[in-house]
């Protein structure tokens, strides 16, 4: 394509301003690369910050406060029933998002990263046309695609669009429905289910598979499932939708569970059946970029695509579709573009479900290790013997370690319990450093803390855990 003299020039163009895109842009700028970000939204931060991770955690914090207040009566402290002002709650959630987005925009300015509002489409490997208020043509030496993902939709034949919302709609918090049906028992649906249950909705979950949190270790999912059975109206696994239609007084749902038909009427239906990469409608067919059958852009360890001028990071570049994975990939891509020798070679990427109790894991799960034919040893520490967990009134939980039976090398760690998402960092570091289970067992942990359960689980691998029952 002939070069347009009026087109803007930049060394690096980052398409997408989410936790992968803006991190890549900032790292590249810090390394002296002239960088431009193109994003459709007026606010940097991506879906994670605007419509996902951050607003959901803000609402989950409120849900946990309500839970704490309700349970405090068991400790001899009684509160009046809470008065929930949905408008103020929504405003507070939005203010959290606005504050963080403003901070990212300020950092972009400090680094002299140019931000262009609009939708980017590749015309060739080095030319991008931007449609929008700041539209125009941009020529770049290198580009990073960081366009993230979007919620999967069910076909209208299965559920009409006017009968359901996705996670973005749920986080907008238009009101608190009398009854809410969640299609899908993954982490997004369960997190939002706890939010709405705490605010007063009667929540029902319908999951096609035989368990909630598919992909998570069953030992870790068990404490959460026990808690949700108390909070939700019902959890139906091995269930499939038969029909959904809008009735006179709500949404009428029919589903089949192990051969039996069930009927349900709710005020709202939340569809939460996973996410799909935003690799379409980018003009990538005008480049050498290759996209697999699931819609993910194929990349190497440097996050470089089949087109040497284009890189891809984050959800659009493959699973796991997690913000922190995207950020690390962004740093790798930026450093490679700046001339450094860097690869994405993480041994452990933590996954966290921010329910109550939280569930977190890294490395191999027990089932994954067995599928790989590994000879393993398992160690567990039940939170019911943790002094800190019992003192907090949070004894429901477990810490689990998967180790190589011969070398005792740490292969994976899972935690279900209060602040599991924070505790898992120790395990991630241990796996990254190639630590053995003995290293965790010999590390002195503060008492009383729930982190001691990691030490005890490590000791349990060798049968030496002090607080484990003896037979």
N, C-alpha and C positions, 0 to 999 in steps of 0.2 A: 504494500500500500504506500502511496506517495505521502511524504511527510507534509503535514499542514503547518505552515509557518506560524499560524495563530494558536496552535495547540500548546497546552502547558507541558513542560518537560519536568520529569522527576526521575531520580535514580531508582527509587523503590516506590511502588504503588501497592498499598495494602487494601484489599477489597473486603471490608467488614471491620467494624470497630468494637467487637466483643472482647472477651478475656484472652482470646488468642490473638486477634488482630491488633488491638491497641498495645498489648505487651510486646508483640513483634515490632511494631512501629517505634515504640519508645526505646527498645533495646537497640534497634538499628540506628536511630538518631543519636543515641549515646555513643555509638561507635563511629559517628561521623558520616553516616549515609543520609543523603537528602531524601526525606520520606514524606509521603502523602497518604492519607487515609480517605477512602470513599465509603460512605455509609448512608443508607436510606433514612435512618432516624436522625432527628435533630439532637438526640442525646447519645453520646458515646457510652459504651458499656455492654452493648449487645443484649440478646434475649435473656441471658443469665442475670444481668443486673436489672434490666427494665421489667422483664415479664417472667422471671424464673427463680433462680437461686435466692436472690436477695429479698424480693417481696414475699416469697414463700417462707423464708426463715423469719422475717419480721412477724408474719401472722402466726407462725408456729411458736414464736416466743410468747405471744399473747395466749395461745392455746395452753402452753405449759404453765403460764401464770395462773390461769383459771383452774388447771388441774391441781397445782400446788395448793391453791386456796381451798379447794374442795377437800383435799386429803388432809389438810392441817387439823381438821377437827379430830382426827384420830390421835393427834399429839396433844390435844387439849387446848387448841387455839381455834376458835370459831369466828368466821367472818359472816357478815351479812351477804345474802345472795347478790352477785355482781350485777351492775347495770351496764349493759353493753350499748354504746353509742356507735353504730355502724359508720355513720358519716365521719366522726372523729377518728375512728380506727382506720378507715380508708385513707383519710388525710394524712395520718401519721405514717402509714405504710408508704404512701406516695412521697412524703417528705424525706424518708430514708433513701429512696431511690434517687430523688432529685439531688440530695446532698452528695451522694457518691458519684453520680454522673457529672455533677459540676466539678468535683475534684479531679476526675479524669480529664475533663476538658481543660482545666487549668494546667495540668501536667503536660498536656499536648502543646499548649502555648509556650510553656517554659522551655520545651525542647525544640520549639520552632517546627513542629510537625503540622503541616497544612491539613486541614480537615475540610473535605468537600461533601456536601449533602446531595445525594442522588443515587440512582441505580446504575451500576456499572455493567457494561457488556463488552466483552473482548471482540475486537475486530480482527486482530491477529495477536501474536505473542507479545508484541510491544506496544499495542495501541488499544486504548480503552475509551469507549464513548460513555459519557455520563448523562443520564436523563434526569432532570430535576431542576430545582431552583438554581443550583450552581453548575448546571450542565455544560458540557463541552467535550473537547477531545483531549486526551492525555496520552503522551508518549512516555514510556518507562523502560528502563534497562532491565529491571526485574519486577516481578509481581508476586504477591502472596495472596492466595485465595483463602479467606477466613470467614466464609458466609454462614457458618453454623448449620442449624437444623430447625425443623418445624414439627409440630405435633402431627402424628399420623391421623388420618380421618377414616372413618368407616364409610363404605359406600352408601349413598342415599337410599338404595334399595333395602339396606339393613336398618339404618336409622336416619330419618329425615333431618336435614340440617337445622330446621326450626325447632327441633325437639332436644337439641343437645348443645353443650358448650365444650371447649377444650380447656387446658390448664390456664391459658391466658385469660379466658373469660372468667374462670373461677377466681383467679387472683385479682381481677378487677373488683371483686366483692360488691356486686350490684345490690345484693340483699342476702338474707339468710333464709334459704328455702326450708319449708316445713319438713320435707323429705327429699333426700338426695340419693340418687343411684349413681354409683361409680362403675363404669365398665373398664375393667383392668385392675389387677391386684399388684401392679408394680409400685416402685417407690414414689412416683409422683402422685398417683392416685391415693395411696395410703397417707402420705403427708397431708394432702389437701383434705382427705377424709377426716383426719384428726382435727384439723382446723375447724371445719364446719360442724363436726360433732361437738367440739368445745363451745362453739357459738350457739348451739341449740338445735342443729339439724339432726334428723333421724337418718343415719347413713347406712346404706346397703351396698355391698360390693359383689359384683359378678365377675368371676375370673374363669377363663376358658381352661387353663391348666389345672392340675390337681392340687396346687398349693399357691399361696401368695408369695411374693418376692421370688419369682423364678430366677435361678442363677445364684441365689444366696444360699449359703450353707444351711441345711435344715435345723441344725442345733442353734444357729443364731436367729433364725426366723421364729423359732418356737416361743421365746419369751414375748416377742412383739405380738404374735398371733393370739396368745393368751390375754394380753392387754386389750387388743382390738375387739375381741369377743365380748368384752364388758362395755366397751365404748360404742360399738356399732350395733345397729339393729340386727344385722346378719351378714355373714360372709359366705357366699356360695362359690365353691370351687368346682371344677369339672362341669361348668355350666356355659351354655351358649345361647345367644339371643335368638329368639324366634321372630318376634315382631315388636316394633315400637311405633306408636302413633299418638298424636295429641288428642286428648279427650276433652270433655266439657269442663272437668275440674283439675286437669293435670295431664301428665304424660303416662299413658298406659303401656306397660311393658310385659311381654311374655318371654320367658326363657325356659330352656330345657336343661334339667340337671339329672344326669344319670338315667335318662329315659322317662323322667316325670316332668310334666309341664307345670310351671309356676306362673302366677300372675301377680303383678305389682303395680301400684299407682304412686307416682312421685311427682313432686313439683318441678324437679330439674334433673337432667341426666348429664353427667360429666364423663366424656370419653377420654380415657387415658390408656392408650394401647401402644405407646412407644413414640419414637421420633424418627424422622427421615432426613437425610442430608439435603441441604440447599445447593445442589450442584447443577440444577436445571436452569434454563433461561439466563445463562451467564455468557453465552457465545463461546463456550469452550470448544465447540465443534470447529471453530475457526483457528484453533491452536492444535498442538500435538498432544495435549493432555488426554489421558485415558481414564475412563470412568467404568467401574465394575457394574455387575448386574444389580447390585443393591443401591447404586447411586453414589457410592463413595469414590472419591478421586484417589487414584493409585499413586503412592509416594514411596521414596526410598528412606533410608535411615536419616538422611539429611533433610527430609520433608520435600525433596525435589520431585517434581512430576516428570512424565515422559518428555515434557517440553522443558529444556534446560533453563529457559528464562522464567518459568513459573513454578512456584512452590504452593503447597496446600497444607493447612494446619487445622486442628480442632475437629469438631463434629463432622465436617465435610470430608475429612481425610481418614475416617475410620473409627472404629470403637476402641476403647470405651469412650462414650460421648460425655465427657466430663470437662468442666471448666478448667480445672487445674492441669489436666493433661494438655488442653489447648494452650495454656500459658507457657508450659515448658516447651512445647513444640514451636511456639512463636519465638522463644529465645533461641532455640536451635537454628531455625530458619534464618533469623536475623544475623546470627553470628557467622553462619556459612556464607551468606550474601556479603558480609563485611570482610570475608577472606579468612575467617578462622576455621580451624579443623574441629568440627563439633558434630555429634550424632545424637539421635534420640535413642537411648539405650536403657530406658528405665527397667529395673528388675521388678519393681513393685509400684503399682498405681493404686492408691487407696480409693475405695468406694464407700460412701456414707449415705445412710438413710436417716433423715433427721426427724424421725418419729419419736415417740416416747414409749418404750426406751429406744435410744438410738441404736443403729446397727452399722458396724463398720468392718471392713476386711481388706486385706491386701495379700499379694502373692497367690499361691494356689489354695483352692478350697479342697476339702477332703475328697469330694467327688471328682474334681479335676485331676488330683494327684493319682487317684485310682484308675481313671481313664487313661492316664499316661503310663500305667503299669508300674508306678513307683512303689517301692517297699517303704511304708511310712509308719511312724509312731505318732499317736495323738495324746495331747495333754490338755486337760480342762480344769478350770477353776470356776466353781459356782459362786455367784455373788452373794448367796445367802450366808457364806462364811466370812465375807468382807466386813470388818468393823465399820468402815466408812459408809458402805452401801446400806447396811442395816441402820446406822445412825441417821442417814438421810431419808429413811423410809423407802429406799429403792433397792431392795434385795433381789429383785427379779432380773437376772442377767447371767451371762456366762462369758468367759474368755477361753478361747480355744487356740491351740498351737498345733500345726502340722509340721513334722520334722522327718528328715530322711532317717530311716531306721539304722543304717550302717554308719553314716558320717555324722549324724545328729545336726546336720546343717538345717537352718531354719528355712522352711519352704513357704509357709503361709501363717497368717494370724487373723483371727476373727474375734470381734467383741460385740456383745449385745448388752447395753446398759447405759446408765447416765453418762453423757458426754463421751460416748464411745468414739465419736468423730475426732475429738481432740487426743484421746488416748492412743489411737492407731498410729500416730506419727512416730512413736518410739519403735513400733514394729516395722514401719516402712524404712526407717533409718537402719535398723538392724539387718533387714534383708538386703538393702542397697550396699551395706558394708560387708556382706557375706558372713554375718555372724552365725555362730552355732547356738544351739539351745542352751548350752552351758553358760554362754555369755549373758543371756537374759536371766538365767537362774542365779548367777553369781553377782549380778548388779544389785546394789542396795537401793531399795525403793523406799520413799518416805512413808511413814506410818502415822496416822491411818489415812490411806488414800486408796482409791479404786485401782490405781496403777499397780498396786501390789498383786492384783490378780494376774497380771502378765508374768510376774516372777513366779507365782504359785503354779500357773499353767505350765511354765517351763520346767519347774521342779516335778510336776506331775508326769511329764514325759518319762522321767527316770524313776517314778514311784517314790519320790522323796518329799512331796509336798507336805508341809507341816500341818496344814489345816484340812487335809483330805481325810475322809473316814477310812478306817482300816477294817478289813474283813477277816 
